[in-house]
Amino acid sequence: MNITVLDDWQNTVRTLPAFAKVVGHQVKIWNDHTKDVDVLAKRLADTEALCLIRERTPIRAPLLERLDRLRIISQVGVFPHVDLATCTKRGVIMSALAGAGGGPSYATAELTWGMIIGAFRNIPQEVAALKAGKWQAHPIGVGLRGKTLGIWGYGKIGAVVAGYGRAFGMKILGFGREASLKAGRPGMAAVDVFEEEPIPAGGHPLLKMDNVLALPHLGYVERDGLEHQFNTIFDQVLAYAAGKPINVHNPEVVKG
């Protein structure tokens, strides 16, 4: 089969043990990102199986209607970025293991604490200053014990973050209001997710604020998690190739 993987930004998929599952198939992996329908239509013209990393690229009707050879889209988790109705209309199977893993993303919670400590102790700024030959160049950092940690959204991941916060001796508050960071409330913020991703260089106002530590959506992006995802993603593709598709969300395509 002609298999395409989109948005492997860190060029990781070929290095995963799971990649051995698709040896013998034609696999094309794209490491950049585009939402341009013309560009995507050209890249995917020969694709039979499209493998997606979460919601990085929207797959809507204007694109699907130009992909005559596409037979299956495979990913894990929810897929609000995929036009399921058009997939069904065009006979494209949507195969996705929803709720893969079932529990919280511990990798995200761990990265959250890396960001919190980095923000409180000015770690990114001091690393850059030291490389530039400056010693202790920024205002002195702040310890965590006794401070209040506000968590925006107290779900499965938020609960894990809160547990780590208690281990540091912090007071925990669920946080659900719009933040006016410019007013210093909260005093610092660590941000890993943006409304539009990826963002252009310097193209978001948060990147210009000294009390914000921003990362490019790395929370769930770690090797073990990606290996787990692609074990399932490639299994779904191979099940289709064997004539027994699994985790199908539009079974009428299979029946037809």
C-alpha positions, 0 to 999 in steps of 0.5 A: 500500500501507499502509506503517507504520514503527515506532520512528523515535525521531529522526524521520529516515526521512522526511528520507532520500533513500530515502523517495522510493521510497515516494512514492505509498503511504500511509506512517505513521511512529511516533516513539515506542515501545511494546510494548503489544500492544493499542496496537500492534494498533490502530496497525497495524490497516490495515498491509499492509507493516510496516517495522522498525528492527532489533530495537526492537519484538518482533513476536510471535504475540499481535500478529500474530494481530490483524493481518489485513491484514498481508502483509509485514514488511521489515527488514535484519539478523537478526530474533530479535524476530519470530515467523517461525512465526506469520508463515508460518502467517498468510501474512505474508512475512518479508523481510530482507537478513541481514548487510546490509553484511557488514563491521563497523559503523564508525559504532559503532566511531567512537562508541565512541571518542567515548565513551572520550574523553568518559569519560576527560576528563569531557567531559559533566560539564564541558560541563554545569558550564560551562553552569552557570557553573562552570570546570574543576569536576571532577577532572582528566582522564586521557590515553589513551597508555600506558593499557590498553583492555579490549574486551568481545567481540573481534568485527568491531567490537571489532577496529576499536575495537582498531585505533583504540586502538593508534593512541592508543598503548594496550595492548589486552586482550580482556575477557570477565568480568563487571565489578564497576564498583563496585570500580573494575575497570575504572576507567571504562566507556562503555555504549551498549546495554542489556538492555531498550530504551528504558529509563525515565528514571533507570531503570538503575543504571549511570546513577547511577554517576559512572564510567560514560558511558552513551548511548541505543544510538546506535552504529549510528544515523547517517544514512548507515547508516539510508539504506542500511538503508531503501534495502533495506527499501523495495526489499523492500516494493516488490518485494512490491508488484510480485509478486516478493518478495526476501530472503524467509525463509519462501518457503513463503508465496510458494509458497502 
